[in-house]
Amino acid sequence: MKYNKSIIKLSALLLLAPFFASCEDDEAATPQAGIIIDKTELGINETMTINFEGVADQVSIWTGDEDHDYELRSESNTGFVVNKGLFTYSYSTPGTFHVVCIASTYNELATDLRQDTCSVWVRVIDDQTEIEKLSCPQILYDEVFADKISDNDWVMRLPRKVKYRTASPSISLSQRLRFYINSDSTKVYVGGELFGTTTKYDLAETQDIHVVSDFGSTRDYKLYTVQYPEFDEFTINGVEGELGRSEFDYSAFTYDITLPAGTDVSNVVPVFTLTGDNEKAYIGDSEQISGSSTVDFTQPVTYRLVGVSPDNAQAVAESTITVTVNFE
Amino acid sequence: MIKNLFKYSLACLAILSFTSCEDFLDKEVLGYSTDKDYYDTKYKLQSALDATYDILQSDTFNDSEWRFGEATADDVWGADEGLSSQMGQLVSFRFNTSNTYIRNRWEINYKGIHRANQVIANAHKVELSNDDYLEYKEVREILGQAKFLRALFYFNLVKTFGGVPIRPEVETIDSLVIPRSTKEECYAYIEKDLREAAIMLDTRYVRTDAGKAGSGAAVALLMKALMYQATPGIQSEKWEEMVRLGQYFVDGVSMTYADMLQWDSSQEDWEALRKRLWFKPQELNSPTDPYEEPTSALPDLHTAYSLNYADCYGASIDYIDQFFQTGEFCSGSIFEVVFKESADGSAGDTNEGGYVFDDMYSTSPVIWSTDNILTEIFGSDPRRSYNLGHQTYTPDGELCQCGPGKFVSLKWYTPVKERPQNGGDNGKNRRYLRYADVVLMYAEALNECGNGAAALEQLNKCKAQVNTLNNSSTLYIGGGYGYMRDQIWEERRKEFAFEWDRFFDLVRQGRAAEVIKAYGANRANKRGYYFREGVNELFPIPQSEIDVSNGVVTQNPGY
């Protein structure tokens, strides 16, 4: 009997032995977190590439920005699963973010779970101070864009009046502005005050624009406004004509003047005044002086009017007026 | 002794079996087509072209069209906008690079490109039975359509992903991984295909040939490809080229073969080009055959299409009939995705379009509009009435039951009498390119080139046609550049609403972020609010492409 018992014991032990052995084999491997990150200083929306270089069955990465903060993992923040050891990401907001990598291993029945973590800080910088476009968004129904004349100087060319249907309402120099900058965080100051989308700015004055990026870099611009010059009055032999506007092009005008039949217009001296102070009239390249320059009006004559900003000789607005003489 | 004999004979047998094996493998299987000898007649080439058109009819293709072109933008709400689904993530711009729909869009368009490449790469193998001019023309038209379709698929990819890999026409096992080309290179490739298609095809195909892409389709798509390359507010030769094409297409200003191709005699000899594109070679030309020279004028295109609401016979139809079977290949329809009834009584086929419109115009639509959105799009425009609310009647008297608060477009509706016999089929074609698009593209290009007055004329041509719906005389009003541009964009939104192009139109206008974010901010689920400017204008390259290419195919910035 005793002999039999020990046989049972022995065989039970023998049976158990492989059981234990297999248990030991099924233990999870030791995880090792390790990442290679291509850069730790990034711009907005710049791609960051992370390669996982450790040992793990599964890898997740917490990028540290909104909704992906490892510290807030118990508050419904989530990480990203890494596939094939490669993870790419980009940040849409500036800041300093804690990137955490979790390497985990587990055995087949998930009775043994192990984790290892490593982390790195990345800094996302937004130093965008470049104004891409600048406009007056409400010139009647039109949005009129300013032109860049040098790195830091913009010129806004505005009409004095805009033709709309049969009317020609005047355009004020007190206007809203609109800045197109490739950043949500950059701040713009106009004349020392924080820019407001509905604030009206007096464009009769040259505006100082100060742009501050989130990173702290600054850049100063100047916005010069020049109105397209027009004839305020234009007479030949004391007869006044009518100014015609184009609804499509604020710099192109026509001027029709009707004189008594038989008038000799080959050698007349028109009298005119221009609307603005810093404006001059030319035919071709020769300057025209009101009441002194003689002009041949047998064919339509195109005047070139040039207005200049008092603060910057480069900021000019040029318009053309084609004067046509008709006869009664 | 016997043992040895046995061994030797075994060895002999073995040797014999090896030799016979080699011979056997060398033999060609009789009566079996391979890619080497298949494309020897025009009929076989045509069957390869049919297979390319087949992609346009596939569920996957059309599915991807509305998901990306419409559901992501600001004209509709969607049934599937929860962040737990792939679709919800896609339209909320909170997807990852493994999104199913992004991969589907990539794959289906490349599938189309692969099929078009079969036609293009093998066209030179066709042997003609005689030297008739018409024989050449038939092959040329097959090749031209394949070029148009290839351009269409690449254009879809470029506007979704930016520069993509340009696949070689003949794929070999040694070069399966192709790196991405730049956006500019892709557009150049697209333009070349379209310019060649434009000279190879008839202006428009009618009657039994209706449905084939004509040169009108090629030129319209070419204008669109140019428009997507140009930036509003920035002068560019693309705008100028669009004006040139608009003058040809809309105003009837003549254009030569060389103009259309932007042909450069130092790059390719004219006769070589003619041979490549299956124009009848000069030496074989008989005196009665036409001979196309670089300076020959292209056939008139401006008489082929019009803005009038008229069917293919010229009888006048209602506005919305343009989108029904009545208006298939109507005067304003340039290219349609043709859906055919299977007629075999079977349901559940995947290329008969049933699924496309049925999912939208249904009792539980996948996307729909709302009263507020319709007011924003249309205001008091008569085209608003072609959108139905819950418990209202369709023009043919069917009760619409899309659900309270929802509005569905009649552009998605199939009238009762046009409905097919079999489930899974679709009774009407999808309109892909319309003449109104050409006119409005022309107007926009004119305005960009500083010709606001001419732009207004084109814009008001469209408006005047719409005015016939309610006897209105309201027209758009002249103004400066910005005002004209806004008016053209407004008319585009009204005219092409719910035709699955809104998202891409917004992106190329450069205001996708502004518009979609504003839309999202007003929605309870904030769908669209997370659009990231400078990133989401392009979708990411599917992760699987990056993975299988081991990083040779690079990811878009920001993903």
Interface residues (C-beta under 8 A of the other chain):
Chain A: I44 N45 E46 T47 F80 N83 K84 L86 T88 Y89 S90 S92 K133 S135 I139 L140 Y141 D142 E143 V144 F145 P159 V162 K163 Y164 R165 N182 D184 S246 E247 F248 D249 Y250
Chain B: N96 T97 S98 G233 G450 N451 G452 A453 L456 I477 G478 G479 G480 Y481 G482 Y483 M484 D486 R532 E533 G534 V535 Q543 I546 D547 G551 Q555 P557 G558 Y559
